[in-house]
Amino acid sequence: MTNITDQIMQQLSTVIEPELHRDIVTLNMVRNLRVEDGVVHFTLMLTTPACPLKDVFKVRINEAVIGKVPGITKINIEWDSEVPADGRLGRLDVPMRSIIAVASGKGGVGKSTVAVNVAVALAEAGARVGLMDADILNPNLPTMTGVGNGRPGVNGTKMLPIEAYGLKVISTGFLIDPNKAMVMRGPMLHSAIRQFFTDVDWGEIDYMVVDLPPGTGDAPLSLAQSFPLTGAIIVTQPQDVAVQDALRSINMFEQLNVPIIGVVENMAGDFFGSGGGEQLATKLDVPFLGRVPLDAEVRKGGDYGRPIVATDPDSEAGKAFHALSQVIAARVSVITLQSADAIEMNVVG
């Protein structure tokens, strides 16, 4: 006769994770299950701390077990998370579970603003987040994170990133005179980006958010050729000229076999219009991650080093960035697990 724990696990195997389309038992999300006096206790291990689906899981788990397993009257769920690791990164000397490139086809669309605010939102959710400024020649992240005067410490032979808003941040802006121009050729850019991965003591990182310079030049090529990127986020404004350049950026990453996490439409509203980013995503059959409204406070937050998700999370823009972080985290989990399946199939084959 099947014992009660087996009956509970059998019922839990009918609960499907909405993003990954697999049951929570197969995904090994159910941990440490025990039964005491008719109450089921277990930990549900989510694939991201930014998961917005806790209430959905509660309802579906109760529906699957209560009244279906004799003697069970209540379910007590403890929540935890474990971001799935990109298996390709495990073979490299980088302590990162995923690398997310944030790119744009042209400058001025708010790409760095998106990178900073999404990174802060992920950190606020409880993730371990790194923020790397791959715009080596024109670094903006020190200013936008409020640590423009920071200088990295040293741990042995490695630099220590600057910490701000729960993030670990590295940028050439911490290493140079801000009043002097940086002049580098392609090979030097390539070397600088690699050093930010290998010569910085990051500790363990769930999401490494990399803010790329605009366009399709040396920096994105160097990054994609040096490290396996979990995926790329493409930021655009709604108007046609920005969308056309975003299209080129998507094409570049597709040629480099980098998954497209999706498109973000930034600065949406009366001034720039709305809908261009969503139309681009539909046209290319890539996910549309969401839109952020045009808001002067977002710009001020970038200028003064106060990301709006931290200073005004209840504003429309703050809510939009938090929602974006959740969608991006879910997409990263899907892409990572799909990559793991592909690796496993190749090994078995």
Order of alpha helices (4+ residues) and beta strands (2+ residues): alpha-beta-beta-beta-beta-alpha-beta-beta-alpha-beta-alpha-beta-beta-beta-beta-alpha-beta-alpha-beta-alpha-beta-alpha-beta-alpha-alpha-alpha
